[in-house]
């Protein structure tokens, strides 16, 4: 049972919000306190919700995103009004872009000061609305009971929306006016949601979210699953791509991989869903495999820039896709296979690809597709598929051998490959497998190439937006979630600077399971730069190690 703050005859708004968070299953709040939300952090802790004070709202948002992604349930970002709310937008945008559950709570100026130049006054709801599934503001102009219920209901609805809006995790926002937080209410909660201000809107939104949650829990339509299975069974060169949306469905996706029995390529945050040690892992031959496949099933991923938008030259012009996704909006961007030629031609001119979308719960849909593959009516192109598998495995094996040789080769001065060779060797000796956070363009590329993962949710990076500054906040969230497991943040020196102050947060919370490694720190790239510098000795070498002592 969720813990709540001690009941009082006349609870204030802070207590109502804290209790609503606890009762909605929120267990972690990251934020920066100040007027008017400082007492909310205290009330949250009294209600059994842990509060992690970060150095900036931006970093707090990224940490909350990581917690939500790793646990599958939203964490909250708590920020002050005005400038704090502006900084919180980064977390909301990041959650939306990467489909991570996040509840954003921002203090706001008192309702009776709006339009008069109140302290840090801003139309925060309007600022947040484009970046969130819902942006809510409880109504203060009601009776005590109704206003208190509106405050509690806004929190509950935001948590629901962050978890399931449009079938996928998203960001949700609640505006918290100072006078509503300070105010004392006649009773802790209204007995009926209809007592809340704007009750018809509350009931309508709640009903919509319940329907979305029910839809998200179901598998895709049987007819569409059967069509996809027949398409894959008739393929000569099938390929499986695993994205981060499959991270909480590893067992089901592994079953699909076994039924498909074809090469697979994990996207960076999809690594470990199907173990990298699997013989069919084609990561080392990624470009060739993507370019030559004829039917590609993408599970929990999107045909965005990381997959060349599904277009040539990354893929062949006539490749067909099967998308296993809970994201209805993403699936709707692509044309359906099987529609008439005129529509297909029109879709091609618009730059879209031809994809059969299986919209529903990723895990359940993966199992349905696996079962249909085993019972597909069309005979599989066994000979062609065997030749395809053998060719991909041979290419991947050859390129892995080349990479291994480069990683083992000593270099003076040190380069990326030599550094990652040492790092890979060290991490292989760690049990259980550590969580690896990668940040910085070249650093992320090398982590993808050199480090293998056999467990889901073991690899995080800058994600779909390529967001710099997520590394240390992600690592803090991961270290807090699993205190007995090593978390390694591998940082480019430039990327680390975006959230460098969060080293203090990690030290303050005594996160002894967190290791930060800084690449490029006056070493790896120096030889590439010094030949362009007239006086190399005058070149400034910043040492982060001296900052963290």
Secondary structure, 3 states (H helix, E strand, C coil): CCCCCCCCCCCEHHHHHHHHHHHCCCCEEEECCCCCCHHHHHHHHHCCCEEEECCCHHHHHHHHHHHHHHHCCCEEEEECCCHHHHHHHHHHHHHHHHCCCEEEEEEECCHHHCCCCCCCCCCHHHHHHCCCCEEEECCCCCCHHHHHHHHHHHHHHHHHHHHHHHHCCCEEEEEEEHHHHHCECCCCCCCCHHHCCCHHHHHHHHHHHHHHHHHHHCCCCHHHHHHHHHHHHCCCCEEEEECHHHCCCHHHHHHHHHHHCCCEEECHHHCCCCCCCCCCECHHHHHHHHHHCCEEEEECCCCCHHHHHHCCCCCCCCCEEEEEECCHHHHCCCECCCCCHHHHHHHHHCCCCEEEEEECCHHHHHHHHHHHHHCCCCCCCHHHHHHHHHHHHHHHHHHHHHHHHHHHCCCCCCCHHHHHHHHHHHHCCCCCCCEEEEECHHHHHHHHHHCCCCCCCCEECCHHHCCCCHHHHHHHHHHHHCCCCCEEEEEEHHHHHCCCCHHHHHHHCCCCCEEEEEECCCCCCHHHHHCCCCCHHHCCCCCHHHHHC
